[in-house]
């Protein structure tokens, strides 16, 4: 049984004080329905990917379903920190493969900015170990700063290489009308910005954001019946790693990403070199460099150099929609947003950032500071 | 492909200041592993059912997996308010049916009481509509009080009938060494207790609690290979309903329960009269009375009378482990706890509360005030 995506929707990411969470969910929902050419009554289950702790309204799946007019169909929420909506897609894949549903709405949504920044930082930090690490002052950026320092020490990776990731992603973000930041930056912009957690500068970090993205996921029969351009989910990998850095043997890699990608490659019967386009989880620039290595795009230690190969025309164009870095990172929405980017590319609908002839795409969605990783592979 | 349960574990419910969330998860985990006769390395995915908003530690699935020694296997959390861990079982069923995993740990866990009572009440209330209803003073008990008033007005149901549910469930709770309250009560205990939300007395309400429960869920081959007494998941139904009471046409029923049970009965190819034993979501006594009707155990309006048929020896013995009412209701754990109760009964291991010859069991797990309902049917 193949599982396909026949509809996509994506809100504008950024500060969205203009909408409630329900209204924010409505935007990509309607777009995805129209894109798939179906009605809301055709949907027979909804899986919401979101991190509940940012919201005043508790148990948001219910309110969203009501607002979208989807009762009495089943709905629930999946949570794995920043990989919540990749897990929602994984769940939908399972439900459809099992024959339990035929047409599922997968929707990632998050409004972070209605909380004061100090509160958002506190919530982010609480995805680290509150018992044994937080008392020593860990914030979320600190974790990635430790990865960056470790990568620099071990492989000689430089601040300029980190900055190059930001430059690339803002370059492509400038072409994405839904991105939070649609502006090119230079290496100086990054290196001269203030230090957030050494060695990471402000421009090495993605921004908290509000946003949503939606997918219409269907079984093989419906895909062929309803769409001329279904995009197939051809490989799925998911893995976990210790969330306490105390217990990780190595800080310059995310072992969950290594494990998850192996499983996904095996299922999809492809190798890293077969990937035409990738969306990776660049919550910090170091994260994208680790992703190149963890996913096997390049050798271990060579991630810093690979960024030049991650432009269109390079070996594996990566984060061509701007990535978390330029799009913004509304935690629960990011997993779906990555898939929307890949689906557009595989359909050949990515406009001026189209990768010619892209046939196989990959998403790499990390939860927390690597305690979860979900990798999906897609094909035309 | 059949999906079976071959291992169960259940912590003591109540005030559990003696353990962290991770330690609380460990208790039923070890018990379920031993019960299934497997090792932790045999588990190839974990689904946690919990409501994240009660916890200081964010994204608890990661910390739990690390503590249980389950890395690098995939893990995530499912949330649908009080039905979070029924949804976790539904997810596991799909993953196994789809052939994505063979042996899954489903674990429901919640520590509510580390929060001050005022905070718990606030969190509970926030599962109602914070935009349009909470400003008018709705608390969680208020919703069920409105259902109770509606049921009384429409069908003449009495406070004594509500109280009879509490008396029955405490009667059986007194036989359950893991229940929060192991003490019989009388009708006077209920009727003379203070009003929480009219017409509901204190003893019409279940108690917030800490607790956990775990299931080892496997595919047909593993079930037959590893267990002499696998219990099969033979029907699964899930449905939603508007969470705003404003938009519900009727308050004396939960339409999500009606829908979910229809689907489950159809899949299991059974009728309500075939059910030998049920665990229903008695967060308030009125909820159990509505459940009798919504599940088709009795005619609409006759729920108040049916409680006499819900004892052992009656038509459908219900909440024979004490229900939420006497066991306590650790939100995320309740769905799994209900399943543990049914599995024990179908195995014939329920001791002095055994229902002789029970072959078909049902769980009815409501999320929020009915915006979600998950119904499972089990057979020997």
Interface residues (C-beta under 8 A of the other chain):
Chain A: X20 X45 X51 X52 X53 X56 X57 X58 X59 X61 X62 X63 X65 X66 X70 X71 X72 X73 X74 X75 X76 X77 X78 X79 X80 X81 X83 X84 X87 X91 X93 X94 X95 X97 X98 X99 X100 X123 X126 X127 X129 X130 X131 X236 X238 X239 X240 X241 X242 X243 X244 X247 X255 X256 X259 X260 X367 X368 X371 X372 X374
Chain B: X1 X20 X45 X51 X52 X53 X56 X57 X58 X59 X61 X62 X63 X65 X66 X70 X71 X72 X73 X74 X75 X76 X77 X78 X79 X80 X81 X83 X84 X87 X91 X93 X94 X95 X97 X98 X99 X100 X123 X126 X127 X129 X130 X131 X236 X238 X239 X240 X241 X242 X243 X244 X247 X255 X256 X259 X260 X367 X368 X371 X372 X374
